[in-house]
Amino acid sequence: MIFKLITPLKHICFFSTIVITFFISQISLNSFAQTSSNQEIKGVTGGSKNSGDCGYIASQPNYVINLSQQNYSMSVTVETTQGKPTLLVLGPGEGDRYCILGESIKGKYPQMGGVWAPGKYLIYVGDSQGNQNPFTLKISSKK
């Protein structure tokens, strides 16, 4: 008799947990989707490592982005008043490589935007000529 009483209670508790979890996840997803995030990172372009087609970069990334889920609207821009800046993005998959060249004198800053898949991105801010100039890396996202 006790077993017959406990079994329906287990199902009701399990179902209640699923329903509560569903509603909590919907609330957090909706509020997360409406938030935006903007960051500015300052640094120096270039480095001693020749990347080949994307100028000279530092031996370590200037910034690392870890996305736990897809971001539908994210932009990374390098702003500088000197040199020929480059933006090298590695990731999220092995072999994924994006190189964007810029020209600071003409105000053509390297920029990469759009939909970003989940994963780890290594961001290098280089210089086509190997010079080292101050830069601001602007990362903006609307989730």
VEXDOSE-839607 format. One record per residue: residue number from 1; x, y, z of N, C-alpha, C, O in turn. Coordinates in steps of 0.05 Angstrom, whole numbers, plus 5000, padded with zeros to 4 digits. Layout:
<rs>
(NUM; (X; Y; Z); (X; Y; Z); (X; Y; Z); (X; Y; Z)) ...
</rs>
This chain:
<rs>
(1; (5016; 4976; 5000); (5000; 5000; 5000); (5017; 5025; 5000); (5012; 5044; 4985)) (2; (5038; 5025; 5017); (5055; 5048; 5018); (5069; 5052; 4991); (5072; 5075; 4983)) (3; (5078; 5031; 4978); (5092; 5033; 4952); (5073; 5046; 4931); (5083; 5062; 4915)) (4; (5048; 5038; 4931); (5029; 5049; 4912); (5025; 5079; 4917); (5020; 5094; 4898)) (5; (5027; 5088; 4941); (5024; 5117; 4948); (5049; 5132; 4940); (5047; 5155; 4930)) (6; (5073; 5121; 4944); (5098; 5135; 4939); (5103; 5138; 4909); (5112; 5159; 4900)) (7; (5096; 5118; 4893); (5101; 5119; 4864); (5087; 5143; 4851); (5100; 5157; 4836)) (8; (5061; 5148; 4855); (5049; 5172; 4843); (5061; 5198; 4853); (5063; 5217; 4838)) (9; (5069; 5199; 4878); (5081; 5223; 4889); (5108; 5228; 4875); (5115; 5252; 4870)) (10; (5124; 5207; 4869); (5149; 5211; 4855); (5144; 5223; 4828); (5159; 5241; 4819)) (11; (5124; 5214; 4814); (5118; 5224; 4787); (5109; 5253; 4788); (5117; 5270; 4771)) (12; (5093; 5260; 4808); (5083; 5287; 4811); (5107; 5306; 4817); (5109; 5328; 4806)) (13; (5125; 5297; 4835); (5148; 5314; 4842); (5166; 5317; 4818); (5177; 5339; 4813)) (14; (5170; 5296; 4803); (5188; 5297; 4779); (5176; 5316; 4759); (5190; 5333; 4747)) (15; (5150; 5314; 4753); (5136; 5331; 4734); (5137; 5360; 4743); (5142; 5378; 4727)) (16; (5133; 5365; 4769); (5134; 5393; 4780); (5162; 5404; 4776); (5164; 5428; 4770)) (17; (5182; 5388; 4781); (5210; 5398; 4777); (5215; 5406; 4749); (5228; 5426; 4744)) (18; (5206; 5390; 4730); (5210; 5396; 4701); (5195; 5422; 4694); (5207; 5439; 4681)) (19; (5171; 5425; 4703); (5155; 5450; 4696); (5169; 5474; 4708); (5171; 5495; 4695)) (20; (5177; 5473; 4733); (5190; 5496; 4746); (5217; 5502; 4732); (5223; 5525; 4727)) (21; (5232; 5482; 4726); (5258; 5486; 4712); (5253; 5499; 4685); (5268; 5517; 4677)) (22; (5232; 5490; 4670); (5226; 5501; 4644); (5220; 5531; 4647); (5230; 5547; 4632)) (23; (5203; 5539; 4666); (5195; 5567; 4669); (5219; 5584; 4677); (5222; 5606; 4668)) (24; (5236; 5574; 4695); (5259; 5589; 4704); (5278; 5593; 4680); (5289; 5615; 4677)) (25; (5282; 5572; 4664); (5301; 5575; 4642); (5290; 5594; 4621); (5305; 5609; 4608)) (26; (5264; 5595; 4617); (5252; 5614; 4598); (5256; 5643; 4608); (5261; 5660; 4591)) (27; (5253; 5648; 4633); (5257; 5675; 4644); (5285; 5683; 4641); (5291; 5705; 4631)) (28; (5304; 5666; 4648); (5332; 5674; 4645); (5341; 5677; 4616); (5357; 5694; 4610)) (29; (5331; 5660; 4598); (5338; 5663; 4570); (5327; 5689; 4559); (5342; 5703; 4544)) (30; (5303; 5696; 4565); (5292; 5721; 4554); (5307; 5746; 4565); (5312; 5764; 4549)) (31; (5313; 5746; 4590); (5328; 5770; 4601); (5356; 5770; 4590); (5367; 5792; 4585)) (32; (5368; 5747; 4586); (5395; 5745; 4575); (5395; 5755; 4546); (5414; 5768; 4537)) (33; (5374; 5749; 4531); (5373; 5757; 4503); (5371; 5787; 4499); (5378; 5797; 4478)) (34; (5362; 5801; 4519); (5358; 5830; 4516); (5381; 5846; 4526); (5381; 5871; 4523)) (35; (5401; 5833; 4538); (5423; 5849; 4549); (5444; 5852; 4528); (5446; 5837; 4509)) (36; (5461; 5873; 4531); (5483; 5877; 4512); (5508; 5880; 4529); (5508; 5887; 4553)) (37; (5531; 5876; 4515); (5556; 5877; 4529); (5576; 5892; 4511); (5579; 5886; 4488)) (38; (5590; 5912; 4523); (5610; 5926; 4508); (5635; 5927; 4525); (5635; 5932; 4549)) (39; (5658; 5922; 4512); (5684; 5923; 4525); (5704; 5938; 4508); (5702; 5938; 4484)) (40; (5722; 5951; 4522); (5745; 5964; 4508); (5770; 5955; 4521); (5774; 5957; 4545)) (41; (5789; 5945; 4505); (5815; 5936; 4514); (5836; 5952; 4500); (5836; 5955; 4476)) (42; (5854; 5963; 4516); (5876; 5979; 4505); (5901; 5963; 4504); (5906; 5946; 4521)) (43; (5918; 5968; 4484); (5943; 5953; 4481); (5961; 5965; 4460); (5957; 5988; 4452)) (44; (5980; 5950; 4451); (5999; 5958; 4431); (5998; 5938; 4408); (6000; 5914; 4412)) (45; (5996; 5949; 4383); (5995; 5931; 4359); (6022; 5918; 4354); (6042; 5926; 4366)) (46; (6021; 5898; 4338); (6046; 5886; 4328); (6059; 5867; 4348); (6048; 5861; 4369)) (47; (6083; 5858; 4340); (6098; 5840; 4356); (6120; 5828; 4339); (6125; 5837; 4317)) (48; (6134; 5809; 4350); (6157; 5798; 4335); (6151; 5774; 4318); (6167; 5765; 4302)) (49; (6127; 5763; 4320); (6119; 5739; 4305); (6106; 5747; 4278); (6086; 5761; 4278)) (50; (6118; 5738; 4256); (6106; 5743; 4230); (6084; 5722; 4224); (6090; 5699; 4222)) (51; (6060; 5732; 4222); (6037; 5714; 4218); (6034; 5706; 4189); (6017; 5689; 4183)) (52; (6049; 5717; 4172); (6046; 5712; 4143); (6029; 5734; 4130); (6039; 5755; 4124)) (53; (6004; 5728; 4126); (5986; 5747; 4112); (5974; 5768; 4130); (5960; 5786; 4120)) (54; (5977; 5766; 4156); (5963; 5784; 4174); (5983; 5801; 4191); (5977; 5809; 4213)) (55; (6006; 5806; 4180); (6026; 5823; 4193); (6040; 5811; 4216); (6040; 5786; 4220)) (56; (6052; 5828; 4232); (6067; 5819; 4256); (6049; 5821; 4280); (6035; 5840; 4285)) (57; (6049; 5799; 4296); (6032; 5797; 4319); (6049; 5789; 4343); (6072; 5781; 4341)) (58; (6037; 5791; 4367); (6051; 5783; 4392); (6050; 5752; 4393); (6035; 5739; 4379)) (59; (6067; 5741; 4410); (6068; 5712; 4413); (6044; 5702; 4428); (6037; 5678; 4425)) (60; (6031; 5718; 4444); (6006; 5711; 4458); (5983; 5728; 4448); (5988; 5751; 4440)) (61; (5959; 5718; 4448); (5936; 5735; 4439); (5932; 5760; 4456); (5938; 5759; 4480)) (62; (5923; 5781; 4444); (5917; 5805; 4459); (5891; 5802; 4476); (5888; 5815; 4496)) (63; (5874; 5784; 4467); (5849; 5779; 4481); (5838; 5752; 4473); (5843; 5742; 4451)) (64; (5824; 5739; 4492); (5811; 5713; 4487); (5782; 5716; 4493); (5774; 5726; 4514)) (65; (5765; 5707; 4474); (5736; 5707; 4478); (5727; 5678; 4480); (5733; 5662; 4463)) (66; (5712; 5672; 4501); (5700; 5646; 4505); (5670; 5649; 4504); (5658; 5662; 4522)) (67; (5657; 5638; 4484); (5628; 5639; 4482); (5616; 5612; 4489); (5623; 5592; 4477)) (68; (5599; 5612; 4508); (5586; 5587; 4516); (5562; 5581; 4498); (5553; 5558; 4497)) (69; (5552; 5601; 4484); (5530; 5596; 4465); (5533; 5615; 4442); (5549; 5634; 4443)) (70; (5518; 5610; 4421); (5520; 5626; 4397); (5512; 5655; 4403); (5493; 5660; 4417)) (71; (5527; 5674; 4392); (5521; 5702; 4395); (5512; 5713; 4367); (5528; 5711; 4348)) (72; (5488; 5723; 4365); (5477; 5730; 4339); (5485; 5758; 4330); (5480; 5765; 4307)) (73; (5498; 5774; 4347); (5506; 5800; 4338); (5530; 5810; 4355); (5527; 5823; 4375)) (74; (5554; 5803; 4346); (5578; 5811; 4360); (5597; 5823; 4340); (5599; 5815; 4317)) (75; (5611; 5844; 4349); (5630; 5858; 4332); (5656; 5863; 4347); (5656; 5871; 4370)) (76; (5679; 5859; 4333); (5705; 5865; 4344); (5718; 5884; 4325); (5721; 5879; 4301)) (77; (5727; 5908; 4336); (5739; 5929; 4319); (5765; 5938; 4332); (5767; 5941; 4356)) (78; (5785; 5942; 4315); (5811; 5954; 4324); (5811; 5983; 4316); (5809; 5989; 4292)) (79; (5815; 6001; 4335); (5818; 6029; 4329); (5846; 6039; 4336); (5855; 6034; 4359)) (80; (5859; 6052; 4318); (5885; 6064; 4323); (5889; 6088; 4305); (5877; 6089; 4283)) (81; (5906; 6106; 4312); (5910; 6130; 4296); (5937; 6128; 4280); (5944; 6146; 4265)) (82; (5951; 6105; 4283); (5977; 6102; 4270); (5980; 6074; 4258); (5967; 6055; 4267)) (83; (5996; 6073; 4238); (6004; 6047; 4226); (5983; 6034; 4209); (5964; 6046; 4200)) (84; (5988; 6008; 4204); (5970; 5992; 4187); (5961; 5968; 4204); (5973; 5947; 4203)) (85; (5940; 5972; 4220); (5932; 5951; 4239); (5919; 5927; 4225); (5908; 5929; 4203)) (86; (5922; 5904; 4238); (5910; 5880; 4228); (5895; 5867; 4251); (5901; 5871; 4275)) (87; (5875; 5851; 4244); (5859; 5836; 4264); (5860; 5807; 4256); (5850; 5800; 4234)) (88; (5872; 5790; 4272); (5873; 5762; 4267); (5857; 5747; 4288); (5862; 5750; 4312)) (89; (5837; 5732; 4279); (5819; 5717; 4297); (5822; 5688; 4291); (5818; 5679; 4268)) (90; (5830; 5672; 4311); (5833; 5643; 4308); (5811; 5630; 4325); (5808; 5636; 4348)) (91; (5797; 5612; 4312); (5776; 5597; 4326); (5749; 5602; 4314); (5746; 5619; 4296)) (92; (5729; 5589; 4324); (5729; 5571; 4347); (5739; 5543; 4341); (5749; 5529; 4358)) (93; (5737; 5535; 4316); (5747; 5508; 4309); (5776; 5508; 4301); (5788; 5529; 4295)) (94; (5788; 5484; 4302); (5816; 5482; 4295); (5818; 5488; 4265); (5803; 5476; 4249)) (95; (5836; 5506; 4257); (5839; 5513; 4229); (5822; 5537; 4221); (5826; 5548; 4199)) (96; (5804; 5547; 4238); (5788; 5571; 4232); (5806; 5595; 4236); (5818; 5599; 4258)) (97; (5809; 5611; 4215); (5828; 5634; 4216); (5816; 5656; 4199); (5809; 5653; 4176)) (98; (5814; 5680; 4211); (5804; 5703; 4197); (5823; 5726; 4200); (5831; 5733; 4222)) (99; (5831; 5738; 4178); (5850; 5760; 4178); (5837; 5784; 4165); (5827; 5783; 4142)) (100; (5836; 5807; 4179); (5825; 5831; 4168); (5846; 5853; 4170); (5858; 5858; 4191)) (101; (5852; 5865; 4147); (5872; 5886; 4145); (5859; 5914; 4147); (5836; 5917; 4139)) (102; (5874; 5933; 4158); (5864; 5960; 4160); (5884; 5981; 4152); (5907; 5974; 4146)) (103; (5875; 6005; 4151); (5892; 6028; 4144); (5883; 6051; 4162); (5862; 6064; 4157)) (104; (5899; 6057; 4183); (5890; 6077; 4202); (5889; 6105; 4191); (5872; 6121; 4199)) (105; (5906; 6111; 4172); (5907; 6138; 4160); (5880; 6144; 4146); (5871; 6167; 4147)) (106; (5869; 6124; 4133); (5844; 6128; 4118); (5820; 6122; 4136); (5797; 6124; 4126)) (107; (5824; 6116; 4161); (5802; 6110; 4179); (5789; 6083; 4174); (5766; 6078; 4182)) (108; (5803; 6065; 4160); (5792; 6038; 4154); (5803; 6019; 4175); (5824; 6007; 4173)) (109; (5787; 6017; 4197); (5795; 6000; 4219); (5787; 5971; 4213); (5766; 5966; 4202)) (110; (5805; 5952; 4221); (5797; 5924; 4218); (5773; 5918; 4236); (5773; 5925; 4260)) (111; (5754; 5904; 4225); (5730; 5897; 4240); (5719; 5871; 4231); (5719; 5864; 4207)) (112; (5709; 5855; 4250); (5696; 5830; 4244); (5670; 5829; 4260); (5670; 5832; 4284)) (113; (5648; 5825; 4246); (5622; 5824; 4260); (5604; 5804; 4248); (5609; 5792; 4227)) (114; (5582; 5799; 4262); (5562; 5780; 4253); (5555; 5760; 4274); (5556; 5765; 4298)) (115; (5548; 5736; 4264); (5541; 5714; 4282); (5566; 5699; 4290); (5582; 5691; 4272)) (116; (5570; 5694; 4315); (5594; 5680; 4326); (5584; 5654; 4339); (5567; 5655; 4356)) (117; (5596; 5632; 4330); (5589; 5606; 4341); (5601; 5603; 4369); (5620; 5617; 4376)) (118; (5591; 5585; 4385); (5603; 5580; 4411); (5631; 5569; 4409); (5638; 5555; 4389)) (119; (5648; 5576; 4428); (5675; 5566; 4428); (5695; 5587; 4437); (5688; 5609; 4446)) (120; (5721; 5581; 4433); (5742; 5598; 4442); (5755; 5612; 4418); (5762; 5599; 4398)) (121; (5758; 5639; 4420); (5770; 5655; 4399); (5795; 5669; 4410); (5794; 5681; 4431)) (122; (5817; 5666; 4395); (5841; 5680; 4402); (5843; 5705; 4385); (5842; 5703; 4360)) (123; (5845; 5729; 4397); (5845; 5754; 4383); (5874; 5766; 4383); (5885; 5771; 4405)) (124; (5885; 5770; 4360); (5911; 5783; 4357); (5908; 5809; 4343); (5894; 5811; 4322)) (125; (5920; 5830; 4353); (5921; 5856; 4340); (5949; 5861; 4330); (5967; 5865; 4346)) (126; (5952; 5860; 4304); (5979; 5862; 4293); (5983; 5888; 4277); (5967; 5906; 4279)) (127; (6005; 5889; 4263); (6011; 5912; 4246); (6025; 5900; 4221); (6044; 5884; 4222)) (128; (6016; 5909; 4197); (6026; 5899; 4172); (6056; 5904; 4169); (6070; 5888; 4157)) (129; (6066; 5926; 4180); (6094; 5933; 4177); (6111; 5926; 4201); (6135; 5932; 4202)) (130; (6099; 5914; 4221); (6114; 5907; 4245); (6117; 5929; 4266); (6132; 5925; 4285)) (131; (6104; 5951; 4262); (6106; 5974; 4281); (6089; 5968; 4305); (6070; 5952; 4305)) (132; (6096; 5982; 4327); (6080; 5980; 4351); (6067; 6007; 4357); (6081; 6026; 4362)) (133; (6041; 6007; 4356); (6025; 6031; 4361); (6003; 6025; 4381); (5993; 6003; 4382)) (134; (5995; 6046; 4396); (5972; 6041; 4415); (5946; 6036; 4399); (5942; 6047; 4378)) (135; (5930; 6019; 4411); (5904; 6013; 4398); (5883; 6009; 4420); (5889; 6006; 4444)) (136; (5858; 6010; 4411); (5835; 6003; 4428); (5819; 5982; 4413); (5811; 5986; 4391)) (137; (5816; 5959; 4427); (5800; 5937; 4416); (5772; 5940; 4427); (5768; 5939; 4452)) (138; (5752; 5944; 4410); (5725; 5948; 4419); (5709; 5923; 4412); (5707; 5914; 4389)) (139; (5696; 5912; 4433); (5680; 5888; 4430); (5652; 5895; 4438); (5647; 5903; 4461)) (140; (5633; 5892; 4420); (5606; 5898; 4427); (5589; 5874; 4419); (5593; 5862; 4398)) (141; (5569; 5869; 4436); (5551; 5847; 4429); (5523; 5853; 4440); (5520; 5865; 4461)) (142; (5505; 5844; 4425); (5477; 5845; 4433); (5467; 5817; 4433); (5465; 5804; 4412)) (143; (5460; 5807; 4457); (5453; 5779; 4460); (5423; 5775; 4458); (5414; 5753; 4460)) 
</rs>
